[in-house]
């Protein structure tokens, strides 16, 4: 009866998953109602508009910023732009605007930042009518040019009638932002509340000004503190490359788990499908915008989700090797691995939370997907996978354990069933050494590992002092243009074109048969930027405006990003120190944080050594390394904590730590491999926009794997040896 019930539950669950997958494709991928794609995937423009004090020096109030946000919102709606995201940062006096899919970013930017203060002045220069007296403004066609028809409010109609009555034969100037538009002579009194502004070159131009006048004048002047423009074709290309990277990573991970763990590996793959569904539906449900860093977060969380299954499955295999039944092994494996899984992932969650609260808009997208991924992986690994394995075991509790990757009869010749085998937590140190295909004492050679790490740290710090970091525009401010020409170009021609408009800066050719070019220069205002683009087109050649990517960051934004980067690292380190100290001991926390600093210094140092550019995503990578590296360290610490109470009088603490490290060695290698698969796919196939992030993560993960095995636990041994005196010629034993 139980067997039949398990079959029915398993069949119904698998059928439900298949149906959910089929019926999720359309809602999730729908261009209008599916998951919202960010600017870097759809193309568009991201703006940070900074409120500037007026000529009178009056302080900018929160009310001014809120009014500016409302007027910008109205302008966007009038222009018919879809799915705008508009936020007011009252503390920093900014308005943040995201316009995905906008066809003409330059036109939209100009319309949004224009103050649009309309005034009418008499012949003596006195302001007689202001924009607040306006009721409506519409574009139209006059006798000789395109015009904007103005309709005044009742109060404005009265004012206009009065001023025109006493100004017959005199001029009345019409000004927009203190620039004279026209200066007509009044022929007669105008009492119908109608006027028009003439002289526009096209109906579109007249319509744009009509929108500005209808929406009202901004209460403060706005400057562009940050601007990121991504062409539509470049966004589509980035999306396609990211999807390809995800597919490749997923296929490799599915095969990896199937080959390595057989039946549980198949269950893990099914759980991975559920995990992906949960993440995607959560993004849609929360209304989150999926960005390129967000896709990187999903890929990384897929690798981490598989890590959890590996930790649990290895524990189940240990229980099977102890001679326990299949049912008991599954239950014990999940129960004993739960705390390890929880501890190792909560530390990564600290990094995700810090990124969300202190990161830029695109980095917040990464933090959201990483955070959702952590919660989803905990559910699928701890609850859903456990449920499926229970049903499978219920179908045949006596199935061959080879389906779980364990052949009991081949474990250790001469051992009886139920006797502890080398891979189990109850194995002796001698058993563990004898079971390894190759073995060397990790702990006793700790000064070698410390020396190697010290060399790498010294080289890294030396490079930081001598070469410093190759900071991108995200940190130092400036304008970066990523463009593709229709023919081969040379750096000399581009440099000459820049010099012709009074600019200088590094030019990097990015291959694509010498047609792709990256230009960095000082922060450019719109007029200067358009002057540069015109010079490039006339002196160098045509370029594809659809694939043009532009980043402009003001100095204040760069300084803020630098400050937030250091603050993020400090907060994440303190949170991890407190948590590990609480869950383990303070000695463990100090060891873990020192190992983390090793990983961060080496990653930053290598970027300095090779002068690879550092952008905002690099900060996300460093914080993620912070969270992920401690993940593997906590897994090893958990085994040390478990083995420590089994120490007998006279046993060596160093030998116990060495045993723990070797017991977790295979597990550490397997978990690192799954993440490396995801990162390699992202680096090779994910496109240029994510390469820097993926490269930093690859270096950090490898450094973290090294420090988790060869540094963290050895630092712990050193701390413990100094906390308690040695007795009997052996390393001191420390009680838990």
SEKOL-860702 format. One record per residue (C-alpha): x, y, z; residue in three letters. Coordinates in steps of 0.2 Angstrom, whole numbers, padded with zeros to 4 digits, always signed. Each point is the difference from the previous one (the first is absolute). Example, Ala and Ser with C-alpha at 12.3 -4.5 7.8 and 13.67 -1.06 7.14 Angstrom:
+0062-0022+0039ala/+0006+0017-0003ser/
END
This chain:
+0000+0000+0000unk/+0014+0012+0005unk/+0009-0005-0017unk/-0015+0004-0010unk/-0003+0017+0009unk/+0018+0005-0003unk/-0001-0004-0019unk/-0016+0010-0001unk/+0007+0015+0009unk/+0016-0001-0010unk/-0009-0001-0017unk/-0012+0014+0005unk/+0014+0011+0005unk/+0010-0003-0016unk/-0015+0003-0011unk/-0004+0016+0009unk/+0018+0006-0002unk/-0001-0004-0019unk/-0017+0009-0002unk/+0006+0015+0010unk/+0016+0001-0011unk/-0011+0000-0016unk/-0013+0013+0006unk/+0014+0011+0007unk/+0009+0003-0016unk/-0012+0013-0007unk/-0004+0010+0015unk/+0018+0001+0005unk/+0007+0005-0017unk/-0015+0011-0006unk/+0008+0016-0006unk/-0013+0011+0009unk/-0006-0010+0015unk/+0014-0012+0003unk/+0016+0004+0010unk/+0005+0018-0002unk/+0017+0001-0009unk/+0012+0014+0005unk/+0008+0013-0011unk/+0016-0011-0003unk/-0011-0013-0007unk/-0013+0010-0010unk/+0009+0016-0003unk/-0004+0017+0007unk/+0007+0013+0011unk/+0003+0001+0019unk/+0001+0018+0007unk/+0005+0007+0017unk/-0005+0018+0000unk/+0007+0011+0013unk/-0009+0015+0007unk/+0011+0016-0001unk/-0002+0016+0010unk/-0007+0014-0009unk/+0009+0017-0003unk/-0007+0006+0016unk/+0008-0014+0010unk/-0016-0005+0008unk/+0001-0017+0008unk/-0008-0015-0009unk/-0014-0007+0010unk/-0008-0018+0000unk/-0016+0008-0007unk/+0010+0007-0015unk/+0007-0018-0004unk/-0018-0007+0002unk/-0007+0013-0012unk/+0014-0003-0012unk/-0004-0019+0000unk/-0018+0004-0003unk/+0003+0011-0015unk/+0013-0012-0008unk/-0013-0014+0003unk/-0013+0011-0010unk/+0012+0004-0014unk/+0004-0019-0002unk/-0018-0004-0001unk/-0003+0014-0012unk/+0014-0006-0011unk/-0008-0018+0000unk/+0015-0009+0007unk/-0004-0017+0007unk/+0004-0008+0017unk/+0010+0014+0007unk/+0008-0002+0017unk/+0001+0017+0009unk/+0007+0002+0018unk/+0003+0015+0011unk/+0016-0001+0011unk/-0005+0014+0013unk/+0016-0002+0010unk/+0012+0003-0015unk/-0012+0012-0009unk/-0001-0011-0016unk/-0013-0007-0012unk/+0004-0017-0007unk/-0008-0005-0016unk/+0000-0016-0010unk/-0007-0001-0017unk/+0001-0017-0008unk/-0003-0002-0019unk/+0001+0019-0004unk/+0003+0003-0018unk/+0009+0017+0001unk/+0009+0001+0017unk/+0008+0017-0004unk/-0016+0008-0004unk/-0008-0008+0016unk/+0014+0006+0011unk/-0001+0018-0007unk/-0018+0000+0003unk/+0001-0006+0018unk/+0014+0012+0006unk/-0006+0016-0008unk/-0007+0011+0013unk/-0014+0007-0012unk/-0003+0016+0009unk/-0011+0011-0011unk/-0001+0019+0002unk/-0007+0014-0010unk/+0009+0017+0003unk/-0005+0017-0005unk/+0011+0013-0009unk/+0007+0006+0016unk/+0006-0018+0005unk/-0013-0003+0013unk/-0008-0018+0001unk/-0018+0002-0003unk/-0006-0018-0002unk/+0008-0016+0006unk/-0003-0018-0005unk/-0012-0003+0015unk/-0012+0011-0009unk/-0001-0013-0015unk/-0014-0012-0002unk/+0005-0010-0015unk/+0013-0001-0014unk/-0002-0009-0016unk/+0011-0002-0016unk/-0007+0005-0017unk/+0005+0007-0017unk/-0001+0019-0003unk/+0001+0009-0016unk/+0019+0000-0002unk/+0006-0012+0013unk/-0005-0012+0014unk/-0007+0008+0016unk/-0005-0003+0018unk/-0017+0006+0004unk/-0002+0007+0017unk/-0016+0001+0010unk/+0000+0010+0016unk/-0010-0004+0016unk/-0014+0013+0005unk/+0013+0009+0010unk/+0013+0000-0013unk/-0013+0005-0013unk/-0004+0016+0010unk/+0019+0004+0002unk/+0004-0003-0018unk/-0015+0012-0005unk/+0007+0013+0012unk/+0018-0001-0006unk/-0005+0000-0019unk/-0012+0015+0002unk/+0014+0011+0007unk/+0014-0007-0011unk/-0007+0004-0017unk/+0014+0004-0012unk/+0012-0007+0013unk/+0009-0017+0000unk/-0004-0014+0013unk/+0014-0012+0001unk/-0004-0019+0003unk/+0014-0009+0009unk/+0003-0018+0005unk/+0013-0003+0013unk/+0006+0019-0002unk/+0003-0003-0019unk/-0009+0011-0012unk/-0011-0011-0011unk/-0009+0015-0009unk/-0003+0019+0002unk/-0016+0004-0009unk/-0008+0018-0001unk/-0017+0001+0007unk/-0012+0006-0014unk/-0016+0000+0011unk/-0007-0006+0017unk/-0002-0019+0001unk/-0014-0004+0011unk/-0004-0018-0005unk/+0014-0008+0011unk/+0009-0007-0016unk/+0018+0002-0006unk/+0012-0009-0010unk/+0019-0003-0001unk/+0007-0002-0017unk/+0016-0005-0008unk/+0001-0019+0002unk/+0009-0010-0013unk/-0012-0015+0001unk/-0016-0006+0008unk/+0010-0012+0012unk/+0010+0015+0006unk/-0015+0010+0003unk/-0009-0015+0009unk/+0015-0002+0011unk/-0001+0018+0006unk/-0018-0001+0002unk/+0002-0015+0012unk/+0013+0010+0010unk/-0012+0015+0002unk/-0015-0011+0004unk/+0009-0009+0014unk/+0006+0016+0008unk/+0017+0007+0005unk/+0011-0010+0011unk/+0002+0008+0017unk/+0019-0002+0000unk/+0013-0002-0013unk/+0006-0018-0003unk/+0017-0006-0006unk/+0005-0017-0006unk/+0010-0008+0013unk/-0001-0017-0008unk/-0005-0006-0017unk/+0000-0018-0007unk/-0006-0003-0017unk/-0001-0017-0009unk/-0005-0002-0018unk/-0015-0012-0003unk/+0010-0012-0011unk/+0014-0001+0013unk/-0013-0004+0014unk/-0007-0014-0011unk/+0017-0007-0003unk/+0004+0000+0019unk/-0016-0009+0003unk/+0003-0013-0013unk/+0018-0003+0007unk/-0006-0001+0018unk/-0013-0013-0005unk/+0012-0010-0009unk/+0012+0000+0014unk/-0014-0005+0012unk/-0005-0015-0011unk/+0018-0006-0002unk/+0003+0001+0019unk/-0016-0008+0004unk/+0003-0015-0012unk/+0018-0003+0008unk/-0007+0001+0017unk/-0014-0012-0003unk/+0012-0013-0008unk/+0013+0003+0014unk/-0013-0004+0013unk/-0007-0015-0009unk/+0017-0008-0003unk/+0006+0004+0018unk/-0015-0005+0010unk/-0011-0010-0011unk/-0018-0002+0007unk/+0002+0015+0013unk/+0008+0010-0014unk/-0015-0003-0011unk/-0011+0007+0015unk/+0012+0014+0002unk/-0003+0004-0019unk/-0018+0000+0002unk/+0002+0011+0016unk/+0010+0012-0011unk/-0014+0002-0012unk/-0012+0004+0015unk/+0013+0012+0006unk/+0001+0009-0017unk/-0019+0002+0000unk/-0001+0007+0017unk/+0014+0013-0003unk/-0008+0005-0017unk/-0018+0001+0007unk/+0006+0009+0016unk/+0009+0013-0012unk/-0017+0002-0009unk/-0010+0001+0016unk/+0011+0013+0008unk/+0000+0010-0015unk/+0019+0000-0001unk/+0009+0005-0015unk/+0012-0013-0007unk/+0017+0008-0004unk/+0016-0007-0007unk/+0008-0001+0017unk/-0017-0008+0006unk/+0002-0014-0013unk/+0018-0003+0007unk/-0008-0001+0017unk/-0012-0014-0006unk/+0014-0010-0008unk/+0011+0002+0016unk/-0015-0005+0011unk/-0003-0016-0011unk/+0018-0005+0004unk/-0003+0003+0018unk/-0016-0009+0000unk/+0009-0015-0006unk/+0013+0002+0013unk/-0013-0003+0013unk/-0006-0016-0008unk/+0019-0006+0000unk/+0002+0004+0019unk/-0016-0010+0004unk/+0003-0014-0012unk/+0018-0002+0006unk/-0007-0001+0018unk/-0013-0014-0006unk/+0015-0010-0007unk/+0009+0001+0016unk/-0015-0006+0010unk/-0002-0015-0013unk/+0019-0004+0003unk/-0004-0002+0018unk/-0012-0014-0004unk/-0016+0009+0003unk/-0016-0004-0011unk/-0004+0010-0015unk/-0014+0009+0009unk/+0010+0004+0016unk/+0014+0006-0011unk/-0011+0012-0009unk/-0008+0007+0016unk/+0017+0001+0009unk/+0008+0008-0015unk/-0012+0014-0001unk/-0001+0003+0019unk/+0018+0000+0003unk/+0004+0011-0016unk/-0014+0013+0004unk/+0011+0011+0012unk/+0015-0001-0012unk/-0011+0005-0015unk/-0009+0014+0010unk/+0016+0007+0008unk/+0009+0000-0017unk/-0014+0009-0009unk/-0005+0013+0013unk/+0018+0008-0002unk/-0003+0002-0019unk/-0017+0008+0004unk/+0009+0013+0010unk/+0010+0005-0016unk/-0016+0001-0010unk/-0009+0011+0013unk/+0015+0012+0000unk/+0001+0001-0019unk/-0019+0004+0000unk/+0001+0014+0012unk/+0016+0008-0005unk/+0001-0005-0019unk/-0004+0009-0016unk/-0016-0004-0009unk/+0008-0013-0011unk/+0008-0008+0015unk/-0016+0000+0010unk/-0007-0011-0014unk/+0015-0013+0003unk/-0003+0001+0019unk/-0019-0004-0002unk/+0003-0015-0012unk/+0014-0006+0012unk/-0011+0002+0015unk/-0015-0008-0008unk/+0011-0014-0006unk/+0007-0004+0018unk/-0018-0001+0007unk/-0006-0011-0015unk/+0016-0011+0001unk/-0003-0003+0019unk/-0018-0005-0004unk/+0004-0012-0014unk/+0015-0008+0008unk/-0007-0002+0018unk/-0018-0002-0003unk/-0005-0005-0018unk/+0015-0012-0003unk/-0002-0008+0017unk/-0019-0003-0005unk/+0005-0008-0017unk/+0013-0011+0008unk/-0012-0006+0013unk/-0012-0006-0013unk/+0013-0008-0010unk/+0006-0010+0015unk/-0018-0004+0005unk/-0002-0008-0017unk/+0015-0012+0003unk/+0008+0002+0017unk/+0012-0015-0004unk/+0006+0007-0017unk/+0019-0002-0004unk/+0010+0014+0008unk/+0010+0001-0016unk/-0014+0011-0006unk/+0005+0012+0013unk/+0019-0001-0004unk/+0005-0012+0014unk/+0005-0018-0002unk/+0001-0007+0017unk/+0009-0016-0004unk/+0014+0010-0008unk/+0003+0013+0014unk/+0014-0008+0010unk/+0004-0018-0001unk/-0001-0010+0016unk/-0012+0013+0008unk/-0017-0006+0007unk/-0016+0008-0005unk/-0004+0014+0011unk/+0019+0003+0004unk/+0005+0018-0003unk/+0009+0003-0016unk/+0013+0014-0004unk/-0012+0012-0008unk/-0011+0001+0015unk/+0000+0012+0014unk/+0004-0014+0012unk/+0015-0006-0009unk/+0017+0000+0009unk/+0014+0011-0007unk/+0010-0015-0006unk/-0016-0006-0009unk/-0002+0016-0009unk/+0019+0001-0005unk/-0001-0018-0006unk/-0015+0003-0011unk/+0007+0015-0010unk/+0007-0004-0017unk/+0013+0013+0004unk/+0004+0007+0017unk/+0011+0014+0008unk/-0002+0008+0017unk/-0009+0017-0004unk/+0001+0007+0018unk/+0018-0005+0004unk/+0005+0009-0017unk/-0010+0016+0005unk/+0016+0011+0000unk/+0002-0005-0019unk/-0018+0006-0004unk/+0002+0015+0011unk/+0016+0005-0010unk/-0008-0003-0017unk/-0015+0011+0006unk/+0012+0013+0006unk/+0010+0001-0016unk/-0016+0002-0010unk/-0007+0013+0013unk/+0017+0010-0001unk/+0000+0000-0019unk/-0018+0006+0000unk/+0003+0014+0012unk/+0016+0004-0009unk/-0010+0002-0016unk/-0013+0010+0008unk/+0013+0013+0007unk/+0010+0001-0016unk/-0013-0003-0014unk/-0016+0004+0009unk/-0016-0005-0007unk/-0007+0003-0017unk/-0016+0008+0005unk/-0013+0002-0012unk/-0012+0015-0002unk/-0011-0007+0013unk/+0013+0005+0013unk/+0009+0015-0007unk/-0014+0007-0010unk/+0001+0005-0019unk/-0009-0006-0016unk/+0003-0017-0008unk/-0006-0003-0018unk/-0001-0018-0006unk/-0003+0000-0019unk/+0001-0010-0016unk/+0005+0008-0016unk/-0005-0007-0017unk/+0017-0001-0006unk/+0018-0003+0007unk/+0007+0015+0010unk/+0016+0005+0008unk/+0004+0007+0017unk/+0009+0014-0009unk/-0016+0006-0009unk/-0010-0001+0015unk/+0012+0009+0011unk/+0001+0014-0014unk/-0019+0002+0000unk/+0000+0001+0019unk/+0014+0014+0000unk/-0009+0009-0013unk/-0014+0004+0013unk/+0013+0003+0014unk/-0002-0017+0008unk/+0013-0014+0005unk/-0001-0017+0008unk/+0005-0018-0003unk/-0007-0009-0015unk/-0001-0019+0000unk/-0004-0011-0015unk/-0011-0015+0005unk/+0003-0011-0015unk/-0015-0004-0011unk/+0012+0003-0015unk/+0006+0017+0007unk/-0018+0007-0001unk/-0004+0000+0019unk/+0007+0014+0010unk/-0001+0006+0018unk/+0003+0018+0004unk/+0003+0007+0017unk/+0001+0019+0004unk/-0006+0013+0012unk/-0018+0001+0004unk/-0009+0008-0015unk/-0015+0011+0000unk/-0013-0003-0014unk/+0007+0013-0011unk/+0018-0006+0001unk/-0005-0018-0002unk/-0010+0004-0015unk/+0014+0010-0007unk/+0012-0015+0003unk/-0012-0012-0009unk/-0002+0011-0015unk/+0019+0002-0001unk/+0002-0019+0001unk/-0013-0003-0014unk/+0008+0013-0012unk/+0018-0003+0003unk/+0000-0019+0004unk/-0015-0008-0008unk/-0018-0005+0004unk/-0004-0010+0015unk/-0015-0010+0006unk/-0010+0011+0012unk/-0011-0015+0004unk/+0014-0008+0009unk/+0008+0015+0007unk/+0002-0001+0019unk/+0004+0015+0010unk/+0004+0002+0019unk/+0002+0017+0008unk/+0004+0001+0018unk/+0003+0016+0010unk/+0014+0001+0013unk/-0013+0001+0014unk/-0007-0017-0005unk/+0017-0008-0002unk/+0005+0006+0017unk/-0016-0007+0007unk/+0003-0017-0008unk/+0017-0001+0007unk/-0006+0005+0018unk/-0014-0013-0001unk/+0012-0013-0006unk/+0010+0001+0015unk/-0015+0002+0011unk/-0008-0016-0007unk/+0016-0010+0003unk/+0001+0006+0018unk/-0018-0004+0004unk/+0000-0017-0008unk/+0016-0004+0009unk/-0007+0005+0017unk/-0017-0009-0003unk/+0010-0016-0004unk/+0011+0002+0015unk/-0014+0001+0011unk/-0010-0014-0007unk/+0014-0012-0001unk/+0006+0005+0017unk/-0018-0004+0007unk/-0002-0016-0010unk/+0017-0007+0003unk/+0013+0009+0011unk/+0009+0016-0002unk/+0016-0009-0005unk/-0009-0007-0015unk/-0007+0017-0005unk/+0017+0008+0000unk/+0008-0014-0010unk/-0014+0001-0013unk/+0001+0019-0002unk/+0019+0000-0002unk/-0002-0013-0013unk/-0013+0011-0009unk/+0012+0015+0001unk/+0013-0012-0009unk/-0013-0003-0014unk/-0005+0018-0002unk/+0018+0007+0000unk/+0006-0013-0013unk/-0015+0003-0011unk/+0002+0019+0000unk/+0019-0002-0001unk/-0001-0011-0016unk/-0012+0013-0008unk/+0013+0014+0005unk/+0015-0011-0007unk/-0008-0003-0017unk/-0008+0018+0000unk/-0017-0008-0004unk/-0014+0014+0001unk/-0010+0001+0016unk/-0018+0005-0001unk/-0016-0001+0011unk/-0002-0018-0003unk/+0017-0004+0008unk/-0007+0006+0017unk/-0014-0012-0002unk/+0013-0014-0004unk/+0011+0004+0015unk/-0015+0000+0012unk/-0006-0016-0008unk/+0017-0008+0002unk/-0001+0006+0018unk/-0017-0010+0002unk/+0005-0015-0010unk/+0018-0003+0006unk/-0006-0001+0018unk/-0013-0013-0006unk/+0013-0013-0003unk/+0009+0005+0016unk/-0015-0002+0010unk/-0003-0018-0007unk/+0018-0005+0006unk/-0002+0009+0017unk/-0016-0009+0002unk/+0009-0017-0001unk/+0014+0006+0012unk/-0014+0005+0012unk/-0008-0017-0002unk/+0017-0010+0002unk/+0006+0011+0015unk/-0011-0008+0013unk/+0007-0017-0005unk/+0018+0004+0005unk/+0006-0011+0014unk/+0013+0005+0013unk/+0017+0001-0009unk/-0007+0001-0017unk/+0007+0013-0011unk/-0010+0015-0005unk/+0010+0002-0016unk/-0003-0018-0005unk/-0019+0003+0003unk/+0000+0016-0011unk/+0010-0009-0014unk/-0012-0015+0001unk/-0015+0013-0002unk/+0008+0008-0015unk/+0003-0016-0009unk/-0018-0006+0004unk/-0006+0016-0009unk/+0013+0001-0014unk/-0010-0009-0013unk/-0016+0009+0005unk/+0009+0017-0002unk/+0007-0005-0017unk/-0017-0005-0006unk/-0009+0016+0006unk/+0013+0011-0007unk/-0002-0009-0017unk/-0018+0004-0002unk/+0002+0018+0003unk/+0015+0001-0011unk/-0010-0008-0014unk/-0013+0014+0002unk/+0013+0014+0000unk/+0010-0007-0014unk/-0015-0001-0011unk/-0004+0018+0005unk/+0018+0006-0004unk/+0001-0009-0017unk/-0017+0002-0006unk/-0009+0013+0010unk/+0007+0015-0010unk/+0011+0015+0004unk/-0011+0008+0013unk/+0001-0015+0012unk/+0018-0005-0003unk/+0008+0011+0013unk/-0012-0006+0013unk/+0002-0018-0005unk/+0019+0001+0000unk/+0001+0008+0017unk/-0011-0014+0006unk/+0010-0013-0008unk/+0016+0006+0009unk/-0009+0003+0016unk/-0008-0018+0000unk/+0017-0008-0003unk/+0008+0010+0013unk/-0014-0004+0012unk/+0001-0018-0003unk/+0019+0000+0004unk/-0002+0011+0015unk/-0015-0011+0007unk/+0011-0016-0001unk/+0017+0007+0003unk/-0001+0016+0010unk/-0016+0001+0011unk/+0001-0016+0009unk/+0019+0003+0002unk/-0003+0017+0008unk/-0012-0008+0011unk/+0013-0012+0006unk/+0012+0014+0003unk/-0013+0010+0011unk/-0004-0016+0010unk/+0018-0004+0003unk/+0003+0017+0007unk/-0016+0000+0010unk/+0004-0016+0010unk/+0018-0006+0005unk/+0006-0016-0008unk/+0001-0016+0011unk/+0009-0016-0002unk/+0010+0005-0015unk/-0016+0001-0011unk/-0010+0014-0007unk/-0012+0006+0013unk/-0018-0007+0000unk/-0013+0013+0002unk/-0018-0005+0006unk/-0015+0006-0011unk/
END
